[in-house]
Every structure is written in C-alpha cells, then in structure tokens.
Amino acid sequence: MGLEAEILVTGHYANIKNNKSGISLHKAYDKDKDQSYFLFATPIDVLEKIAFPLGNMHKSSTREYAKKMDLPVLDKPESQDICFVQSNKKGGYREIVQKLRPDASLSGDIVHVNGLILGKHNGIDGFTIGQRRGLGVNSTTGNPLYVTKIDPKKKIVFVGEKNDLLVNKFRSVDMTWLSKISVGSEFPATVKIRSQHDPVKAKIYVEDETKVVISFEKPCPGVAPGQASVIYNSDQVIGGGWILENLN
C-alpha cells in the first residue's frame, strides 16, 4: 500500500531547486552538515516528490526550532555515521561487515607496493584505503605506511608510503545523472570522493551514459574503489557513480 501522499518530507541537509531548466539537487546552506553527497543516486522523478525543509537552515537553527516545539530529540547527539550502526558498540561496523560478507574476515597477506610481503592480516574488513594506524607491519625504510589498495578476491592488503596514495585519474561506473550530459564530452567540475572530502577540481570525460573517467587537476590521495564519486558544478549535483578502478 502506498503512502497516499503528494510529497515526502525528510530531514536531510540538501536543497532541491525548481526553475525553468527543471529540478536540480544542491548542497545545503550549512556546508558542514551537507548531505547532497549521499543523495546523488536519487532520480529526478523522485526528487520532484521530495522536500528538504532543513536545507536552508543551519544546524543550530534546527535545534532552536526543536526546543521551541519541545521535541524529544532537541538534545539528541549528532551522528555522522551509518544510522543503524552503534559506533560505540563492541564490534561496530566490523560486526555488520562480517555478517554480510563472512569471507572478509579471512586472513591474507600484507604486501608492499614493491611486491615485498611484509606480514599477515586477520581480515580485509579491518582496513580502509589511507589507513595508517594498526597495520601490524613496519616499513623497511622506517617511513610511515598506509593502505593503498585492497584486493578482496586475493585477500591482499597493499601498503606503501604517502606518495603511493596519490591518484591522478579513476573510472566511475553505474552513473546517475541529474543534469544533461553528452556521451564523448569532457567538462570541468569539482568532485567529492568521500562525504567529508573537500571537493577537488577535475575534468570529467563521459565514456558512455554509465561510465566516466575523472582526472584530477592535482593528484589526490585516498581514492577507494567501491566508494561514491559525486560531481558538482558549484553547489549543484551534476551526477555521481561508484569508483571502479584507479587509472594511474
């Protein structure tokens, strides 16, 4: 049974604009709370039936309204994490991952980008791209090591030095477009590769309607396959997809 409603109102911090060119998705007024990154895959026909009343408000103003209306959530702690995972609970994210992908807890090798095996790990679910602490291995040069790549099929965690994290370009797939684009075109934009990542300047080459190659103006660290890459024109979301592979 449907909701039998004309508009779905949510508490997301983002903005929807409707002008002569149609519906468009934009960043929130409160840039520190902006959630447009998470909403890139919302199709235009769905955006037409959604409202984000908090989009033009600062978080402090939202709490003031809650206080005036004596809402029980007025002092509720903020969460920047996945809402259904208790980050302070023992196990936390890793417990969820192990339930969904039990093979992620299988042991494997920790390998330097130069091919040298440095040690073993107890599951790739304990690592993220860019991670420095808790690797359990040391560099032969004495320099800090970072996770540069994770191979889930071979259960290999690759590590290297800080410069080994830098990526010049990558491919994103399963694109959702919220603005008109032309296959074979190339255009400048800014791109976010994590929710708390500052947008960086890049060129977008549209391979086809579902795939793009994104080239950074300056090499960028921490590009992780499986993460979302969201393309912006100023504060407007042009589209986004999922990082497939680095193309250095």
N, C-alpha and C positions, 0 to 999 in steps of 0.2 A: 504494500500500500504506500502511495506517495505521501509527501508532507502536505500536499494541497496548499502550498504557499507560493507566492509570486517571487519573493526574494529571500535568500538565505543570508543572514547577518552573522558575521564571525568576528572574533577579537583579534584577528591578525593585524600586524602593523605593516600596512601597504596601502596603496591608493589605486583606485580604478577611475579612469577619466573617460568621458564620452563626448567626443566632438565631431566635427564634420568628417574626419577621416575614420571615425569608428571608435570602438572600445580599445583602451590600452591600459597596461599594467605599469605602475610606477612605484618607486621607493617611497617609504613613509617619511613624514615630516621629521620624526625622531630617528635620525640615522643610526643611532646606537641600538635601536630596537627593530630596525627594518627587517622584515621577513619576506621581501619580494624574492629573494634567492630561492626560498623553499616553494614558491608558488609558480615557478616558470612553466611547469607542465600542465597548468590549468588552461584548457582550451578557451578560445574567445567566446564560444557559445555558452560556456559555463560562467565565465566572468560576467556575462550580461545579466546573470541571475544572482549575483553575489554583491554584498555591500560590506565595506570595511570602515565602520564609523570611527575607529581609533586611528586611522591612517593619518589624519591631520592634527593629531594630538601628541603632546609629549607624555611620556610615561608618568611623570609626576602629576600631570593634569588628570590622567585616568584615575589615579589613586584618590585625588581630591573629590572627583565625582562619586567614587565608591564610598568615600567617607560621608559625603552629604546624603547619600541614599542609604547609608547604614548597611551596606552589603557585607556579608560574612567574609568575603575574600579580600577586604580592603588592606589587610596586613599579611596576605599570603606571600610567602617567599617566592622570589622570581626563579624561573628555570630557563636556562639556555640550552638544555639538553633534551633528549628524546623524552617526551612527557610521560610515557608509561614505564620508563626505567628509573628505579630509585638509585641515583648515583652514589648515595651513601650506604647502600646495602652491600653486604659482602657478596662479591661475585659480580654484581652490577651488569655492565654491558657484556662482559665476557661470558657470563652465565647464559644470557639471551642468545649470543652467537653460537655457543656450544649446543644449545637446544635446536637451533635452526640448521647449523652446519657442524655436526659432530666431528667431521673429518678435519675441521680447522684446529682441533686440539692435538693432532698427531705431530710427533716430533720430526725434525728435519735439520738440515744444515744451515749454518750462518756463513755466508760466503762474501768475501771482499769483492768489490767490482773488478779487481785484477785477477780474480779466479781462485784465490787462496782460501781454503776452508779454514775458518777461524774457530769454529765450535758448533755446538748443537743448541737447538731451542726446543721448548715444550709445547709448541703450537703457534701457528701464524696469527691466531686470534689475539695474541699478546703484543702485537706490533702494529705500528702505523707508519706511513711514509713521513719522514722527517724526524722520527723519534730518536732521541739521543740517550736518555737515561734507561737503565735496566736492560741493556743489551746482553750483558754477561760475557762480553768478549772485549779484547783490547787491540788497539792498532799497533802494527809493527813499527810505526813511525812515532808513536806517542801522541799523535793528534787525535782530537775527539772524533768518534764515529757516529754516523747517522744511518737510519734505514733509508735506502734509496729506491728499493723495489721489492715487491713480494710476489713470488711465483706460487700461487695456490695449488697448481697441478703437481709441481715437483716438491712442494713444501719447503721451498728455499727462501730465506730472508737474506737479501743482499744489503751490504753496508758499504759505506765509503765516507770520504771526508766532505766537508761542507760544500765545496765546489761541485762535487759529484751529484748534488741535489738539483743543480740548475738545469732547467729545461728551456729550450728555445721555441719548440712548437710541439703540438699534440693534435690528435684526432678525437673528435667527439661524435657520437652516434645517437640514434633514436631522438633526433631533434624535434622539439615542439616550437613552432614559430608563432609569435604573437604580433608580427608585423610582416609585410610583404617583402619577399626576397626573390632573387633570380638565380637559378642554377648557373654555375660558372662565374658568378660575380665575386668581387673582392671588395671589402669595405672596412674602414677603420671603426673601432669600437673600444669599449672597455669590458673586461671580463673578470668575473669572480670565480675562483675555484674552490672556495670554502665559504661558509656563511659569515665568518668573522674576518674574511680576507678582504683587504682593500682592493677595489677594482684597479686593474692594471691595463695600460694601453696595449692594443694588439690589432692585428689585421685578420679578418675573417675571410677565408676562401670557402665558398659553398660548392662542395663536390657534387652533391645532389640534395634532394629535399630532406634527406635523413642524416647526412654526414657533412661535417665541416672540418677544415684544418685551421687551427688557431696558432698564429705566430706572434709571440710577444715582442714588443719593442725592445725590451731588455730581458735577458734570461731570468726566469722566475723559479724559485725553489718550491718543493712540496706538491708537485702535480701528481695526483694519485688516481690511477685507473679505478673506475667504479664510483668516483665522486662526480657530483654535478658541476658542469661549467655553464655559467649563465652570462649572456651577452647583453650589454647595456648601451644605449645611446643617451648620454647624460643620465637622467634618473629613470628613463623608460626601459622596461624589459623588452628586448627585441626577440629573444628566444633562449633556448637552452637545451642541453642534452647531457649525455653521460660520457665521461672520459674513457676512451677505449685503450689508447696507447700513446706513449711518448715517441716523437719522431726525430730526436736529436741525431 
